[in-house]
Amino acid sequence: MVLNDGERLALDQVAPQPFRSNCRRCPRLADHLDSVRLEMPEYHCAPVATWGARRARVLIVGLAPGLHGANRTGRPFTGDASGRLLFSVLAATGFARQTGTSIRLRGCRITNAVRCLPPQNRPTGTELSRCRTYLAHDLDTLWSRAVRANRCVVALGAMAYASVSRLLDVQQPFEHGASIDVVDRLRLIASFHPSRLNVNTGRITRAMLTTIFREVRDYVDDSPHADGASVGG
Protein backbone atom coordinates (compact mmCIF):
# COMPACT_ATOMS: atom_id res chain seq x y z
CA MET A 1 0.00 0.00 0.00
CA VAL A 2 1.29 3.47 -0.88
CA LEU A 3 0.08 6.53 1.01
CA ASN A 4 0.60 10.11 -0.04
CA ASP A 5 2.19 12.49 2.45
CA GLY A 6 -0.49 13.95 4.67
CA GLU A 7 -2.76 10.90 4.41
CA ARG A 8 -3.40 9.08 7.67
CA LEU A 9 -2.38 5.54 8.46
CA ALA A 10 -5.14 2.98 9.02
CA LEU A 11 -4.63 2.46 12.75
CA ASP A 12 -6.85 -0.55 13.47
CA GLN A 13 -9.88 1.68 14.06
CA VAL A 14 -8.23 3.26 17.10
CA ALA A 15 -8.77 7.01 17.27
CA PRO A 16 -5.47 8.76 18.06
CA GLN A 17 -5.66 10.92 21.18
CA PRO A 18 -3.03 13.35 22.50
CA PHE A 19 -1.30 12.26 25.68
CA ARG A 20 -2.84 13.43 28.96
CA SER A 21 -0.45 13.77 31.89
CA ASN A 22 -3.31 13.38 34.37
CA CYS A 23 -4.75 10.26 32.76
CA ARG A 24 -6.44 7.80 35.15
CA ARG A 25 -8.13 5.49 32.65
CA CYS A 26 -6.70 2.39 34.28
CA PRO A 27 -7.79 2.15 37.95
CA ARG A 28 -5.20 -0.48 38.85
CA LEU A 29 -2.33 1.59 37.44
CA ALA A 30 -3.64 4.84 38.93
CA ASP A 31 -3.95 3.24 42.37
CA HIS A 32 -0.47 1.76 42.06
CA LEU A 33 1.03 5.14 41.21
CA ASP A 34 -0.76 6.70 44.18
CA SER A 35 0.73 4.03 46.44
CA VAL A 36 4.26 4.41 45.07
CA ARG A 37 4.01 8.22 45.35
CA LEU A 38 3.38 7.90 49.09
CA GLU A 39 6.57 5.88 49.48
CA MET A 40 8.65 7.89 47.01
CA PRO A 41 7.29 11.46 46.90
CA GLU A 42 10.37 12.67 45.02
CA TYR A 43 9.59 10.37 42.05
CA HIS A 44 7.60 11.39 38.96
CA CYS A 45 4.92 8.75 39.73
CA ALA A 46 2.61 9.82 36.90
CA PRO A 47 1.96 8.92 33.26
CA VAL A 48 5.16 9.36 31.23
CA ALA A 49 4.99 11.42 28.04
CA THR A 50 6.72 10.63 24.77
CA TRP A 51 10.19 12.17 24.66
CA GLY A 52 11.73 13.74 21.56
CA ALA A 53 11.03 16.24 18.81
CA ARG A 54 7.76 15.78 16.94
CA ARG A 55 9.61 16.17 13.63
CA ALA A 56 11.70 13.03 14.30
CA ARG A 57 11.37 10.19 11.80
CA VAL A 58 12.16 7.33 14.20
CA LEU A 59 9.82 6.21 16.99
CA ILE A 60 11.18 3.78 19.62
CA VAL A 61 8.53 1.94 21.64
CA GLY A 62 9.19 0.09 24.90
CA LEU A 63 6.69 -1.60 27.19
CA ALA A 64 6.21 0.56 30.30
CA PRO A 65 8.10 2.84 32.72
CA GLY A 66 10.41 1.11 35.21
CA LEU A 67 10.02 1.76 38.93
CA HIS A 68 13.40 3.47 39.36
CA GLY A 69 13.74 4.52 35.72
CA ALA A 70 11.10 6.52 33.87
CA ASN A 71 8.74 6.38 36.83
CA ARG A 72 11.41 8.29 38.76
CA THR A 73 12.66 10.64 36.05
CA GLY A 74 9.53 11.21 33.94
CA ARG A 75 11.39 10.36 30.72
CA PRO A 76 11.22 6.98 28.93
CA PHE A 77 14.20 4.68 29.52
CA THR A 78 16.18 7.18 31.59
CA GLY A 79 17.68 6.24 34.93
CA ASP A 80 17.95 2.45 34.67
CA ALA A 81 20.16 -0.26 33.17
CA SER A 82 18.07 -0.80 30.03
CA GLY A 83 18.24 2.92 29.31
CA ARG A 84 21.99 3.07 29.78
CA LEU A 85 22.46 0.38 27.15
CA LEU A 86 19.88 1.88 24.79
CA PHE A 87 21.31 5.41 24.95
CA SER A 88 24.84 4.14 24.51
CA VAL A 89 23.77 2.41 21.30
CA LEU A 90 21.73 5.42 20.16
CA ALA A 91 24.79 7.64 20.64
CA ALA A 92 26.96 5.20 18.69
CA THR A 93 24.52 5.21 15.76
CA GLY A 94 23.91 8.97 15.71
CA PHE A 95 20.47 9.03 17.35
CA ALA A 96 21.60 10.65 20.60
CA ARG A 97 24.32 12.76 22.15
CA GLN A 98 25.59 12.01 25.63
CA THR A 99 27.53 14.45 27.76
CA GLY A 100 28.05 12.99 31.20
CA THR A 101 24.55 12.18 32.44
CA SER A 102 22.92 14.55 29.95
CA ILE A 103 21.22 12.95 26.94
CA ARG A 104 19.92 14.70 23.83
CA LEU A 105 17.95 12.72 21.29
CA ARG A 106 18.75 13.28 17.62
CA GLY A 107 16.08 12.43 15.08
CA CYS A 108 14.18 9.97 17.25
CA ARG A 109 11.38 9.89 19.81
CA ILE A 110 10.97 7.39 22.65
CA THR A 111 7.75 6.20 24.25
CA ASN A 112 6.11 3.19 25.87
CA ALA A 113 3.09 1.08 24.97
CA VAL A 114 1.81 1.73 28.51
CA ARG A 115 2.54 5.15 30.02
CA CYS A 116 2.19 4.24 33.73
CA LEU A 117 4.27 2.01 35.99
CA PRO A 118 2.50 -1.38 36.22
CA PRO A 119 2.78 -3.67 39.27
CA GLN A 120 5.52 -6.29 38.73
CA ASN A 121 6.22 -4.61 35.37
CA ARG A 122 3.24 -6.49 33.90
CA PRO A 123 0.46 -4.43 32.30
CA THR A 124 -2.77 -6.24 31.52
CA GLY A 125 -4.25 -6.57 28.06
CA THR A 126 -6.95 -4.09 29.01
CA GLU A 127 -4.35 -1.54 30.12
CA LEU A 128 -2.43 -1.97 26.88
CA SER A 129 -5.66 -1.45 24.96
CA ARG A 130 -6.66 1.68 26.88
CA CYS A 131 -3.23 3.24 26.35
CA ARG A 132 -3.14 2.37 22.66
CA THR A 133 -4.89 5.61 21.71
CA TYR A 134 -1.77 7.51 22.85
CA LEU A 135 0.48 5.19 20.88
CA ALA A 136 -1.78 5.70 17.88
CA HIS A 137 -1.27 9.45 18.24
CA ASP A 138 2.51 8.99 18.19
CA LEU A 139 2.29 6.82 15.08
CA ASP A 140 -0.01 9.36 13.45
CA THR A 141 2.47 12.13 14.29
CA LEU A 142 5.33 10.07 12.84
CA TRP A 143 3.51 9.58 9.57
CA SER A 144 1.42 12.70 8.99
CA ARG A 145 4.29 15.16 8.87
CA ALA A 146 4.55 16.31 5.24
CA VAL A 147 7.98 14.96 4.34
CA ARG A 148 8.85 12.56 1.56
CA ALA A 149 11.33 10.45 3.50
CA ASN A 150 11.62 7.09 5.21
CA ARG A 151 10.27 6.66 8.72
CA CYS A 152 10.80 3.80 11.14
CA VAL A 153 9.21 2.34 14.27
CA VAL A 154 11.41 0.21 16.55
CA ALA A 155 9.49 -2.04 18.95
CA LEU A 156 11.55 -3.19 21.93
CA GLY A 157 10.13 -6.46 23.20
CA ALA A 158 7.29 -8.76 22.20
CA MET A 159 4.54 -6.89 24.06
CA ALA A 160 5.50 -3.51 22.60
CA TYR A 161 5.70 -5.13 19.18
CA ALA A 162 2.23 -6.65 19.63
CA SER A 163 0.74 -3.27 20.52
CA VAL A 164 2.38 -1.53 17.56
CA SER A 165 1.66 -4.31 15.08
CA ARG A 166 -1.99 -4.38 16.09
CA LEU A 167 -2.32 -0.69 15.28
CA LEU A 168 -0.49 -1.08 11.98
CA ASP A 169 -2.31 -4.32 11.07
CA VAL A 170 0.94 -6.27 10.87
CA GLN A 171 0.33 -10.03 11.05
CA GLN A 172 3.94 -11.23 11.31
CA PRO A 173 4.80 -12.72 14.75
CA PHE A 174 7.49 -11.13 16.88
CA GLU A 175 11.03 -12.11 15.98
CA HIS A 176 14.18 -10.25 16.93
CA GLY A 177 15.50 -8.48 13.86
CA ALA A 178 12.24 -8.77 11.91
CA SER A 179 11.86 -5.87 9.47
CA ILE A 180 8.44 -5.18 7.96
CA ASP A 181 7.60 -2.53 5.39
CA VAL A 182 4.14 -1.44 6.59
CA VAL A 183 3.46 1.10 3.87
CA ASP A 184 5.70 2.97 1.46
CA ARG A 185 8.44 4.73 3.51
CA LEU A 186 7.33 3.29 6.87
CA ARG A 187 9.16 0.29 8.35
CA LEU A 188 8.60 -1.61 11.60
CA ILE A 189 11.66 -3.28 13.15
CA ALA A 190 11.46 -5.67 16.12
CA SER A 191 14.10 -6.14 18.80
CA PHE A 192 14.41 -7.89 22.12
CA HIS A 193 14.07 -5.41 24.97
CA PRO A 194 17.44 -4.30 26.43
CA SER A 195 16.32 -5.20 29.96
CA ARG A 196 18.80 -6.27 32.62
CA LEU A 197 17.36 -9.81 32.52
CA ASN A 198 17.70 -10.09 28.73
CA VAL A 199 21.26 -8.76 28.84
CA ASN A 200 22.29 -11.02 31.74
CA THR A 201 20.89 -14.11 30.03
CA GLY A 202 22.47 -13.20 26.69
CA ARG A 203 19.15 -12.90 24.90
CA ILE A 204 20.32 -9.52 23.67
CA THR A 205 23.79 -8.02 23.54
CA ARG A 206 25.11 -4.57 22.80
CA ALA A 207 26.24 -5.86 19.40
CA MET A 208 22.75 -7.15 18.59
CA LEU A 209 21.09 -3.87 19.56
CA THR A 210 23.69 -1.91 17.62
CA THR A 211 22.92 -3.98 14.53
CA ILE A 212 19.23 -3.06 14.90
CA PHE A 213 19.92 0.67 15.05
CA ARG A 214 22.46 0.56 12.26
CA GLU A 215 19.69 -0.85 10.10
CA VAL A 216 17.40 1.95 11.27
CA ARG A 217 20.09 4.51 10.45
CA ASP A 218 20.63 3.06 6.98
CA TYR A 219 16.90 3.04 6.30
CA VAL A 220 16.10 6.60 7.36
CA ASP A 221 19.21 7.92 5.63
CA ASP A 222 18.24 6.16 2.38
CA SER A 223 15.68 8.81 1.48
CA PRO A 224 16.07 10.86 -1.71
CA HIS A 225 13.96 13.68 -0.22
CA ALA A 226 15.11 13.39 3.39
CA ASP A 227 15.46 16.47 5.53
CA GLY A 228 18.85 16.02 7.17
CA ALA A 229 17.96 18.19 10.16
CA SER A 230 15.01 15.93 10.92
CA VAL A 231 17.18 12.84 11.02
CA GLY A 232 20.14 14.09 12.94
CA GLY A 233 19.05 17.36 14.52
DANORWO-V134711 format. One record per helix or strand of 3 or more residues. SS is the DSSP state (helix for helix, strand for strand). FROM is the first residue (numbers start at 0). LEN is the number of residues. If there is no record, write none. Layout:
ss	from	len
SS	FROM	LEN
SS	FROM	LEN
This chain:
ss	from	len
helix	26	13
strand	57	5
helix	69	4
helix	80	12
strand	95	4
strand	101	4
strand	107	5
helix	118	3
helix	124	20
strand	150	6
helix	157	11
strand	178	5
strand	185	6
helix	195	5
helix	205	16
helix	227	5
